[in-house]
Amino acid sequence: QVQLVESGGGLVQAGGSLRLSCAVSARSFSNYRTGWFRQAPGQEREFVAAQSRNGETIYYSDSVKGRFTISRDNPKNTVYLQMNSLKPEDTAVYYCAADYSISNLYASADMSEYLHWGQGTQVTVSS
């Protein structure tokens, strides 16, 4: 059973930074591609960032490009989302997702392509 546990959320002022972590309990984590999604109150869950299993393919939503960075540490079975220059509109519950991938280079922004999800961590950015 693959489990994902996010941490690192909290309250931060606009312009500040946070780093989210996602611990993934999976055998052969290096075979999993990963992604981050978020859901603001009253809105649908949306794509934030995605990374292939070898880390070489990375996608970002236009709203976070240049401010957020997705990364992974395979020996630690952990995925990160570094968030800089935070804005009030970044306020949401952030979810980590993972799925087994046979491709080293494939990454996906499509929520339906992820089987495993974390419980989410709240990020609140005050103005």
Secondary structure, DSSP 8 states (H G I E B T S, - for coil): --EEEEE--EEEETT--EEEEEEEE-TTGGGEEEEEEEE-TTS--EEEEEE-TTS--EEE-TTTTTTEEEEEEGGGTEEEEEE-S--GGG-EEEEEEEEE-S-SS-----GGG--EE---EEEEEE-
